[in-house]
């Protein structure tokens, strides 16, 4: 009987010893974390990692479904609006009482992301992106958006303008500059503001994708009524709709400018 007990104890000891000899790829003795497009993983001392199957915002590990917040990806744009350009930077858009927005915000724009292979497929939109007087517009999108896409800028009285080529959404930050060359826009659809500086055409007051007689008519009507405030008809953003706005729109209408997309 005594021999049986001793034998059982020896077997138990061997079993427990083997149970602790887990290979390094199963247990990370230091713990740590790893991030990648669409999510991240963390582990701690002694946590077994038998196998992981991951998707865009979740993973199946050790038989449990684990979800995490999608990592944000920063988009850094630089663009100028012809209507607000003063020769060096952009003026701040005005309303009937003064600055329409606080701080160094010139105006707000809408940003759209479209499928890089099929522009008609809208993937994402943000209609409240702040545009600084220096031309910078910085915002974040969920990290689940990745791959190739076109980026389109829209503004209340400007022509919609799209990146010349699809941009690649990868890493923590993506940058694009519309200001240094006309060919940064699809169809070279930018106006030269000064030597080596380009901007987005103004005058599309009714947002139909072209600057034409209808826009001029709308500006003319507002001018006749001496309308003031943060208005689409106020192309230069000074808070007053007048002949200066008519001139800007008329020049662009005469040039036949229209929005161009893939």
Secondary structure, DSSP 8 states (H G I E B T S, - for coil): -HHHHHHHHHHHHHHHHHHH---TTT--SS-EEEEETTEEEEE-TT-----EEE-SSEEEETTEEEE----EEEEEEE--BGGGB-SSSB---B-SSSBSSSTTEEEEEEEEEEESS-TTSEEEEEEEEEEETTSEEEEEEETT--EEEEEEEE-TTB--EEBSS-EEE-SSEEEEESSS-GGGBGGG--EEEETTEEEB-B--TT-SSB-SHHHHHHHHHHHHTT-BSS-TT-TT-SSB-SHHHHHHHHHHHHTT-B----
